[in-house]
Amino acid sequence: MRRSGRSPETPLPARVTGAAEFRLPYLKDADIRSITFDAHGAPYSRPVPGVPSGLPTDAYGTVRVSHYSAERDTTYTATGTVDCLVTAPGSATLTAVITEVSTGGPDWVGQRLGFSVQDGGEDKPGKVPRDRVGFSWDGGVNWTTTGADAHMDSVNSCMAPAPFAIVTTGGYRVRHADSPLWPTD
């Protein structure tokens, strides 16, 4: 059955959806961390200076981050607007500019954060989910350490570390789409 308004030759755009809790492989704590994605590729939809057509990795959507700190007995949340998405079969890298952070959360408003997803396929009943997620603000990635100075560096579009955190509950789905050809006009 064909989708209305789309020819059989036009593939569906890239997409990353889902929500999952995950654990950090290098840290044992009682915190609960989760990320929710609703990201959709929209190639050549966001003109930028010098590239009026936009880029093949242009995207839209939302990312939501939640972190329950057991030590502080509070949950911090952040919401961001997706601006870039690139996929390969079973994996994706995307970025989002943070638009909102809950009280007491990190000072991320206006910053671009990077995310990566490994979609390990359909989970088997009774088995641990096979998905993973990565992000640019934790895990020893995206930090500059020079002498006594240590800080998180900024992230450019579609940049993120490999998906290093192990999903424990929930999961993600990546719909891969090859980037379309550059416009000829």
N, C-alpha and C positions, 0 to 999 in steps of 0.2 A: 504494500500500500504506500502510495506516494504522499508526502507531506504537501499541503497546500502552499503555493507560492515558491516552491523550491524545485528546481529541475533535478532529475536523477544524477546529472553530472556534477551538481554543486554539493560538496560534502557539508555535513553539519559542522559548525564551528567548534573549536576546542572548548572544553568545560572541565571544571573541578568543583565537585559538590560533596557535601557530607559533613558530619560532625564526629569528633572522636576525643576521648580522653587518652592520654599517653603518659609514659614514664620516661624519665631521663636515665639513660643507661649508666651514668657515672655518679648518680646521687640517689641515696636511699632516704626518703622522707615520707611524711604523711600528706603532702600537698596534693591537690587535685588540679591538673592542668588540662585544658581543652582548647581546641581551635575548630571553628566552623567556617566552611568555605561555601560560597555561592558565586563562583567566578566564571565568566563567559568571554570567550574570544570575540573580538569585534575588529578584525583587521582593517587598517587604514581609516579609522574613525576619529582619531585625535590628532589633528594637525599640530605640528610643533615648528618653531622657527627653523628654517632651512629644509624642512621636510613637510611641505604643505599637504601632502597626501596622507600623512600619518605613517605609522609603522605596521608591519605585519603582526606584531605582538600586542597591538592595542587591545584593551579589554575593559570590561566593566564588571561590577558586582560588589560583594561585601565580604569582609573577613571579620570574624569576631573571636577575640582571645579572652579566655577566662582562666584565672589562677586563684585557687583557694589556698591561702597560706594557713597551715595548721598552727604554726607558731603564733601568728597574730589573730587567728580565728576570724579572718575576714576574706572576702573575695574581691579581687581586682578585675576589672573588665576593660577592654579596649575594642573599638570598632574602627574599621578602615575601609576606604574606597579603593577597589582594585583598579590598577592602571596598566598592568602588563601581565601577559600570560603566554607561556610557551610550553609545548608538550612534546613528549615522545611516547611511544606505546608503554603504558603503565606508569608514567612519571610526568610530573609537571613542576615548573618553577613559576612563581608569580610574585608580584609586589603589590603593596597597598599603602596608601597614605593615610595615616591615622587621623581620624576626625574627632574622636571622643574617647576620653579615659575617665574611669570612675574616680571618685575622691580617694586620695591616698595612693593612687596608682603611679606608674612611671611617667615621666615628663615626655611623652611621645607625640602629643598633638602636633601635626604638621610634618612629622617625620615619615619617611618611607621605610617600611620594614619588608624583609624578604622571607618567602616561605617556599618550601619544597614538599612534594607529596610523592610517595611511592604507593601505588595501588597494587597490592599483592594478589588481586583477584578475589573471587568469591570465597568467603570464609567457610570452613567446614564446621558443622555442629560439634560443639564440645572442644573445639580447637582455639588456640589463641589467634586473634586477628593477625594477618600478615602485613598489614599496612604500616607505613612509617611516615613521620613528618619531620621537617627541619625548619629552623627559623633563625633569623639573623641576630638575635639579641642575647643568646645564652649558649652555653656549651663550649665556651672558649673560642667561638668564631666571631669575626668582625670586630675585633678589639685591637687597638693600638696601645702598646705598652712601651714607653720610652722613659727609662729612669723611673721616677716616682709618678709620672703621668700615665694613667690608664683610662681610656675612654672608648665608648662604642663609636665606630666610624659610621658615616652615612652610607646608605645603600643606593646604588643606581638601579634603574628599571630592570626587572627580570633577573635580579641577582639574589642568590640565596645559597646556603650550604647544602650539602647532600642531606637527604632525610635520615636523621640519626636517632630520633626519638621513637620508641616502640609503642604503637597503638595498643591499648589494653581493652578499651570498650568503644564500640562504634566503628566507623570506618569512612573511607573516602573512595570516590569514583572519579577516575580521570577518563574523559573522552578525548582521545588524541585526534588532532587534525594537523596535517602539514600546513605550514605557512603558505598562503597564496602568493602568486607572482606579484612583483611590483607593478603598479599601474603604469601604463605606457603613455598616458597623457600628462 
